[in-house]
Amino acid sequence: MNVPTNSTSNPLRTGAAVHDPLYIIGPSMTIGFFAATFLWTTWFITHLPWLGLAQQVALPIMLAVWFGAFVWGGTFVRARRVQIGALAGFVSAALGLLILFSMIGGAKASEGAEPGPNKILMAGAFLVFGALVGLAGTLAGGVRARGEMFDSPQDWLGRFAKVAVLATAPLLFVGGLVTSTQSGMAVPDWPTTFGMNMFLYPLGPRVDPGVYFEHSHRRFGTLVGAASVVLAIFGFVAGPTRFVQRLSVIAFVLVASQGVLGGMRVIQNKTALAMVHGISAQLIFACLVVLAVHLSRGYQAVSSTPVLGARRAKLFGTLAMHSLIVQLVLGAAYRHLRHDHILYTHALFAFLVTFGAFIAAATAWGLRDARTSEPLPASGLPARASSKHSSSSPAWLGIAAATTRRETGPDSSSAAPRALWTPRAQNTVAARAVKNTGEVRGWAWFIPPRDGSNRPGR
């Protein structure tokens, strides 16, 4: 969530900031979604059918993680902690209502029933409770807050872009889990769930594992959809460049289209749609990463610095990204079609992807300031280290895919988690590779070459 503060370029750091609502709405939305992401992820893990945790154990864990997320977010709040903390807690609790409704059950859509008075009362109490948790956590974290009195809306936009990336990660993981367990049609209707309101369908550790995975995937999609709506509005209002404003809106359109595509996959039950849905999810993830990179501290630090090797980094970054897209297509084709020749092509192509990632990372490491010939600061290209660190992972997991071709299904036996480790590790590393390659590609595209020309997105 750490994004730079450009104090010299923003005159609203002083008295004018007191009257700008974005100085409260920005941090409140960012911290609220940040805490909600951790709350949802903790809920999913603690209610896995394989674990069978009692509510007396799961609820304290969820509450502790939720409060800890507010504490972490509070370390970035240097003023107006009461208003920001309470509003952030309210936002996070509003998003958490889907979890609350899943725990207390739902009304049948066929009967046209609405939540009863007890459910409405519980929802109101939960919103108040969330505001109190957010207030307490933000105040606790604010004790360690340092720096300027106000961060600009652009600073919080950058942090929210990172939160959007963070919220998308569990969606990708759960989506891959749906494919690994062949649970894509465990819920045969959409947008309802077995004829019930999707947002009120009861979901817990006793539900069928396939239903749990598929319906949880829809829930996380709702969270990412809400984040994309806020990102589009926030980016359009506070975006520092036209590129940011446009990409924020494009990201929302892509996320909304992805949700409709997922629904059409269920309605039509077509393997081709499932493949496209899985591949496009990773590409949308890369789009969000590029937006976060453009708003990051490192990019802001060198965005006006002519860089030696920028065009070469753009070339190899593009090749690495495109080879990774081909690898994603091969992986999705094998997972859905189960043809051996696709599997072996996927495994062999992993070495080319690894080579491309290594070259792109090495090129990024060699970028230098054209004015001084000095290497760019380490904080300027965070993707360099992460890309180099993970460059060999696709090859090893390609070999693992070729040697572990075990069929899996939505089985709740103890063997099921072990059977899912390899495909889930592949999906997780693929998502990380998309993130790292997207970072290098984003950096290489936007940093100016030696003469400082060709700077897109202004």
Beta strands, then each sheet from edge to edge (+ up, - down):
strand 1: 307-308
strand 2: 368-369
sheet 1: 1+ 2-
end
